[in-house]
Amino acid sequence: MTVIQDQARAVREEDAFDVARVDAYLKQHIAGLAGEPTLKQFPGGASNLTYLLTYANRELVLRRPPRGAKAKSAHDMLREARVMGALKPSYPYVPAILARCDDASVIGQDFYVMERLNGTILRRDLPPALGLDRDGVHRLCLGFIDRLIELHQVDITQPGLNELGKGEGYIARQVAGWSERWRQAATEGSDPCEDVLAWLDANQPGHDNASCVIHNDYRFDNVVLSPDNPLDIIGVLDWEMATIGDPLMDLGGSLAYWVQADDDPVFQSFRRQPTHEAGMLTRREVIAYYGERSGLDVSGFGFYEVFGLFRLMVIIQQIYRRFALGQTTNPQFAGFGDAARYMGKRCRRLIAAAG
């Protein structure tokens, strides 16, 4: 079967770094690297930056924060690498960490290097080459949700995982923290959304449903499908926001990206994964399936769905603020201000539907 991989491209000038310094560092920490590496950049991702280092005998993936990044918790490369290393023995879908660097003399920022998983990453549309019919798409969808449920069942008392969380009160901390981030990310013309913030504060559950490892950015474009069987997920990527928290908050965050076939045209234009395909579950069906398989009560899921969309709105606005301040010139971010305003309106519609 043909592997449908993301294609790395030439490195954007603003995201370049000294490849020779990185090469010298890696050869001190990873045995057997041959030759001088070539460097390319993966175009996906709007937060941390991801690169492909190709040696004569091996491909590696390097992750680093964007220049001008201030939100330490969202761009802490060494924490992300620690989480991945601690989780790998219990959750085999985590890529292996090969090197970590906190030496600012190398590229001026912390970074880590991991193995490259060869497989298919789904983006906006389902590649015809996968050969999936409606039933195959349905099974792919169920497997995707099952991997999230498996993550939520990992034993969090293990070394390296047990210190990630802050204990009971995760939901309350998230509502307060993301509300503050929203206010700090404001730009000229942005919607204050104080009514949305007030609703979230007033309608948050009184206690967490459970404490488990949560990914916090679980989407189809963060999983890798086997090159031999597209129904087999072999990797889960992008662990920068992983922590110990409430599993329904994780599911709500995932559903913020879940654009289905009957959504409005504006939300359809935001779609970045093939959740509209025949055979994919609707958001309501995802919630019901998760509740059935996990045993958690999902009857009052409205709060989690609104919060997931609100959190995505904050992330979009934070990125737009960096663009507005000239900290990034990536043209794909120019419309993020309008996108954040639309998300505020969508939050209000969900609030009205939730009563």
N, C-alpha and C positions, 0 to 999 in steps of 0.2 A: 504494500500500500504506500502511496506517496505521502510523505510528511509535509504538512502545510504549516511551515514555521513562520514566525515573525521575521521579516527581513530587516536586518540592521543596515543603517545608512551612514553616510558621511557624518562626522561629528559637527554639530553646530558650533560656530566660532565661540559663542559665549559659554559653551559647556566643555571646551577643550581643556586638557591638562597635559603635563609632561609624561609621555608614555615611557620614556627611558627610565625615569625615576621609579615609576610603578613596576616596570620590568625588573629592575635591580632589587626592589623590595620583595617582589613575589618569588624570585629565584632563591632568596634567602629563606623563604618560608614554605615553598611548595617544591617538592623534589621532582626532578625529571623534566622540567620545562625546557624545550629545545627551540633554539633560534630566537629571532626578534619578533615580538608580537605586532600584529596589525590591530588597529582600534577602530571600531564603529559604534554607532549609538542606536539603541532601539527607540523608535519614534513614539511608542505608547507610553502612557503614564504622565500625569500632570503634577506629580509631587516630587518624589526622589527620582534621580536620573539613573538609567541602566545602560550599560555598555557591554559590547562583545569584544573580548580579547582573544585573538586567534593566534595560537602558536603552531609550530610545524606539526606537533603531535597532540594538541589538545585545545579545546575551546573552553574559555572561562567567562563568567559573567561578573561584572563589577557593579556595585551599587554605591552611590554617594548622594549627598543632599544637593539641592540647587544652590547656586551662589545667592547670597542675600537672605538665606533662610534664617528665621529668628525663632520659630516655634520648635524649641528643642525636643519636646515630646513627640512631635510629628516627623522629625528628621534625625533621630538618634540612631545612627548606623550601628554602633556597637551594641546598643540594647537589642536592636532587631536581630543581629547575629547571635547574641546570647539566647534570645527566645528560640530561635530556630535550632540552635545546638541542643538546648534543653528538651525541646519537643521531639526532635528527630527519633529517639529510641521508641517513643510511644505512638508516633504518627508518621508512618513511613513516607508520606507524600511530601515531606519537607526536604528541599534540596540540601545537600551536604555543604557546610561551611568549610572553606579551604584556607582562608587567611583573613585576618582582621588587622586594621592599621589605625592607630591613634597618634601617629607621628605627623605633625602638621608640615614638616619639611618635605614630605613626599608630594602631596597635591594641595596642601593647605586646609584639608578637611579630613575627618574620619571617613573610612570606607571599609567595605568588606568584599571578599571575592568568594563565589560559590560555584559549584558544578553547574554546567549547562545541561538541562534536561531536553533531550531531543524528542519532540512530539508536536502535536497540533494545539495551537491556542486559538480559541474561537473569538472572533471579533464581531462586527456588526451583522454579518450574514453567514448562514451555514454553508460551507463549501460543498458544492455538488459532488466533488471527488470523494467525500466521505461516504456517499452512497446510502444515506440514512432515509428510510421511509418514515411515515407517521409513527409507527410502532417503535422504530429505532430512536427517533427523537424523544418519544415518551420515556423510554428506558434510560436514555442519556440524562434526561431531566431528573428522574428519580435518583439515579446514581449520584448526581451533583448534590442533591439535598442530603442523601445518605452520608456523603463524605463530611458534610457540615455536622450532622448528628454525631458521627463518629468522633469528630474533634471535640464536641461538647461532652463526650463521655470519657475523655482522657483523665487519668488520675492526677489531680492537681497537687497532691501531697509530695510529688517527686522533687528531688533537688533541682534547683534552677527554675522550677515553675511555681513553687509555693510562695516565693517572695515577690511574684509579679503583681499580685493584687493588693488592695487596701482593705479588704473585708467588706462586710455588709454596708450597704449605702451606695452601691455602684450607680444605680439609676439616678439618685439625687445628685451625686457628683457630676454625672454626665449632663444632666439638665442645666445645672449651674455653670459648669465649665464651658459647654458649647454656647450657652447664652452670652457669656462674657466674650468668647471668641468672636461671636457674631457682631457684638457692639464694637469690638476693636478692629474688625475688618471693614467697617463702613467706609464708603467712598462717596464722592459727590453724586447725588441722584439715586443712591441706593435706598431701598424700602426699609424703614426701621423695624417693621414686623413685631412691634411691641405686643400686639394682640396675640400673635402666635407664641411668643415667649411666655406671656401670661397664662395662656391655655395649657402649655406644657407644664408649667410650674404647678398649676392648680389640679391637673388631671394625672400627674404621675402616680404610679402605684406606691402604696405605703411601704413596701419591702421588695427586695429582689426575689425573683422566682427560684434562682439557684446561683451558685458560683462555679464557673468552669472556664476553661480556655476558650476565648472567643477570638476570631480572626479579625473582625471589624472592617473587612473590605472584601467579603467573599462574593465573587462574581465569576461568570464563565471565563472572562478574559484574564482571570488570575489562576486558572487551572490548566494543566497540561494533559492532553489526551494521548494515549499510547499510539505510536505510529502503526502498530499492527492491529489495533482494535479501538475504534473511536469511542466505544462505550466504557473503556477502561481508563479511569483517571490515574495518572502516574505521578502527578505533582501538583502542589498548591504553592503559589508564589505570593510575594508582596506581604510580608509579615510586619510591616512597620507599625501598625496600630494594634497588633495583637496584645491581649492582656488577660487578666482574670476578671470576668464580669458576668452579666446576666445574658443567658442564651437567647432570650426573646429580643433583646436589644440587638444582638448580632443578626438575627433573622430579619428584623425590621430594617437594619442598615442594608442588608442584601437586597431586600425587596424595593428599596428606593431606586435601584437600577433596573427593576424588572418591568420593562415596557412590553405590554401585551398587545395583541392584534387590534383590540377595540379601543385603544387609548386615543386621545385627541391628537391632531396633527403636530402640534408643537412638541408634546412629549414624545411622539414618534420620532421627531427629528433628533432627539437626544439619545436615541437607542444606540448602545455600543455592544450589545450581545444579542444573539438570535432567539430571544425569548418570545418573539411573535410567531415563531414557526408552528405549523400544525403539529400537534403532539406535545407541545410544551404545556405545562400546567399554567393556569391563571394564578394571579396572586392569591386569590381566595383558596384555590386548590393547594397551593404550596403551603399556606398556613395550616390548612386542615391535615395535609399529609404529615407535616412536621409534628403537629400536635399528637397525631395518632401514633407515630413511630417513637417519639420522645417521651410520651406520657405526660407532657406539660399541658396545663390549661391555657388554651389560646382563645377562649371565648371573648376576652376583652382586648383584642389585639390592636384596636384603633390607636391607642396611645403610641405603641411601638412603631406603627406604620408612619404616623405623623412625625415622630421624633427622627426616624431614619431619613425621611425626606428633608426635614429641617437640618440635620447634620450634613447631608449632602449639599444643601444650599450654603451652609457655612464654608465648607471646603471649596466650593466653586467661587464664593466671594473672596476668600483668602487668596486664592490664585489670581483672581482679577485684580485685587489690591496690589499684588506684586507687579503685575503688568502695568497698572496705572502709575505706579511709582517708578517705572523704568527698570525694575530689578530683573525683569526678563523681557525679551523682545519677541518671544515666540508668538507668531500671528494667530495661532489657534486659540489663544486666550483672550483675544480682543472682544469676543462676544459673550464672555463669561458674566459680565455685569447684567446684561439682559437676561441671561439664563437664571441668575440668582433671583431676579425680580419675578420671573415666571414661577420659580419654585415656591416663592412666598405665596403666590396666588393659589398654587396647587395645595399647599399646606392648609390654606383656609377652606378649600373645597373638601378636603378630607376631614377637617374639624367639623364642618357643617354636617357631613354624612355620619360622623361618629356621634353627633348629638351633644 
